[in-house]
Amino acid sequence: MDRKEAIEAMKDRLDRWDAQIDALVKKVDEASGDAKRQRREALEAMREQRDKAEDQLHRLREASEEGWRDMQAGFTEAWTAMKSSFDRAWNRFS
């Protein structure tokens, strides 16, 4: 994947995460007691991962093509970890 494809993929993923987070806010509001607390915690974890991904996207946009080549392996690993963490939090609602 080249730099431009990575940027587009990240933007698409962030848009999907934003939609999921918006849907979960409603579920948090509908819950009560312990379920509400657990959902809030999961939602905060998702927001944290989303924010980290947005920071990565910003750094990627600022990187030169050469800089992208230097950071590509670390970027891919970090992105995979963020996605896994977000997915785990999302699955707590399913």
C-alpha beads as a LAMMPS data file, in Angstrom:
LAMMPS data file: protein, C-alpha beads

94 atoms
93 bonds

1 atom types
1 bond types

-500.0 500.0 xlo xhi
-500.0 500.0 ylo yhi
-500.0 500.0 zlo zhi

Masses

1 110.0

Atoms # bond

1 1 1 0.000 0.000 0.000
2 1 1 1.406 3.374 -0.897
3 1 1 1.068 6.551 1.138
4 1 1 -1.983 7.874 -0.726
5 1 1 -3.830 4.547 -0.366
6 1 1 -2.973 4.447 3.333
7 1 1 -4.378 7.952 3.833
8 1 1 -7.626 7.042 2.067
9 1 1 -7.961 3.792 4.002
10 1 1 -7.453 5.630 7.294
11 1 1 -9.986 8.314 6.409
12 1 1 -12.540 5.643 5.507
13 1 1 -11.884 3.736 8.741
14 1 1 -12.174 6.902 10.830
15 1 1 -15.513 7.711 9.199
16 1 1 -16.801 4.208 10.047
17 1 1 -15.538 4.490 13.610
18 1 1 -17.226 7.864 14.006
19 1 1 -20.532 6.331 12.891
20 1 1 -20.112 3.412 15.304
21 1 1 -19.279 5.742 18.173
22 1 1 -22.340 7.885 17.426
23 1 1 -24.554 4.784 17.482
24 1 1 -23.038 3.632 20.756
25 1 1 -23.657 6.940 22.478
26 1 1 -27.375 6.203 22.137
27 1 1 -26.910 2.719 23.599
28 1 1 -25.037 4.163 26.557
29 1 1 -27.844 6.611 27.188
30 1 1 -30.412 3.777 27.093
31 1 1 -28.544 1.610 29.618
32 1 1 -28.626 1.842 33.384
33 1 1 -26.552 0.754 36.341
34 1 1 -23.540 -1.461 35.750
35 1 1 -24.338 -1.889 32.055
36 1 1 -24.188 1.851 31.585
37 1 1 -20.823 2.062 33.339
38 1 1 -19.400 -0.766 31.214
39 1 1 -20.677 0.795 28.022
40 1 1 -19.204 4.158 28.986
41 1 1 -15.826 2.525 29.583
42 1 1 -15.959 0.747 26.233
43 1 1 -17.025 3.944 24.506
44 1 1 -14.134 5.857 26.051
45 1 1 -11.712 3.144 24.898
46 1 1 -13.106 3.449 21.382
47 1 1 -12.788 7.218 21.402
48 1 1 -9.208 6.931 22.632
49 1 1 -8.299 4.546 19.801
50 1 1 -10.090 6.744 17.284
51 1 1 -8.125 9.776 18.471
52 1 1 -4.850 7.847 18.206
53 1 1 -5.753 6.864 14.673
54 1 1 -6.496 10.472 13.801
55 1 1 -3.072 11.471 15.138
56 1 1 -1.493 8.775 12.965
57 1 1 -3.395 10.095 9.959
58 1 1 -2.136 13.609 10.645
59 1 1 1.472 12.370 10.845
60 1 1 1.012 10.386 7.651
61 1 1 -0.342 13.410 5.806
62 1 1 2.656 15.448 6.945
63 1 1 5.220 12.786 5.994
64 1 1 7.128 12.967 2.762
65 1 1 7.164 9.953 0.472
66 1 1 10.570 9.043 1.863
67 1 1 9.314 9.557 5.413
68 1 1 6.377 7.284 4.642
69 1 1 8.731 4.516 3.560
70 1 1 10.646 4.908 6.820
71 1 1 7.534 4.796 8.991
72 1 1 5.497 2.255 6.999
73 1 1 6.308 -0.870 9.044
74 1 1 5.698 0.849 12.381
75 1 1 2.595 2.528 11.032
76 1 1 1.098 -0.759 9.867
77 1 1 1.775 -2.413 13.216
78 1 1 0.329 0.510 15.189
79 1 1 -2.724 0.708 12.935
80 1 1 -3.413 -3.015 13.376
81 1 1 -3.170 -2.675 17.160
82 1 1 -5.545 0.305 17.179
83 1 1 -8.052 -1.514 14.991
84 1 1 -7.952 -4.591 17.220
85 1 1 -8.487 -2.500 20.334
86 1 1 -11.385 -0.625 18.764
87 1 1 -12.959 -3.868 17.573
88 1 1 -12.689 -5.419 21.047
89 1 1 -14.470 -2.434 22.566
90 1 1 -17.139 -2.558 19.829
91 1 1 -17.705 -6.265 20.436
92 1 1 -18.512 -5.568 24.080
93 1 1 -21.731 -4.002 22.805
94 1 1 -22.671 -6.836 20.475

Bonds

1 1 1 2
2 1 2 3
3 1 3 4
4 1 4 5
5 1 5 6
6 1 6 7
7 1 7 8
8 1 8 9
9 1 9 10
10 1 10 11
11 1 11 12
12 1 12 13
13 1 13 14
14 1 14 15
15 1 15 16
16 1 16 17
17 1 17 18
18 1 18 19
19 1 19 20
20 1 20 21
21 1 21 22
22 1 22 23
23 1 23 24
24 1 24 25
25 1 25 26
26 1 26 27
27 1 27 28
28 1 28 29
29 1 29 30
30 1 30 31
31 1 31 32
32 1 32 33
33 1 33 34
34 1 34 35
35 1 35 36
36 1 36 37
37 1 37 38
38 1 38 39
39 1 39 40
40 1 40 41
41 1 41 42
42 1 42 43
43 1 43 44
44 1 44 45
45 1 45 46
46 1 46 47
47 1 47 48
48 1 48 49
49 1 49 50
50 1 50 51
51 1 51 52
52 1 52 53
53 1 53 54
54 1 54 55
55 1 55 56
56 1 56 57
57 1 57 58
58 1 58 59
59 1 59 60
60 1 60 61
61 1 61 62
62 1 62 63
63 1 63 64
64 1 64 65
65 1 65 66
66 1 66 67
67 1 67 68
68 1 68 69
69 1 69 70
70 1 70 71
71 1 71 72
72 1 72 73
73 1 73 74
74 1 74 75
75 1 75 76
76 1 76 77
77 1 77 78
78 1 78 79
79 1 79 80
80 1 80 81
81 1 81 82
82 1 82 83
83 1 83 84
84 1 84 85
85 1 85 86
86 1 86 87
87 1 87 88
88 1 88 89
89 1 89 90
90 1 90 91
91 1 91 92
92 1 92 93
93 1 93 94
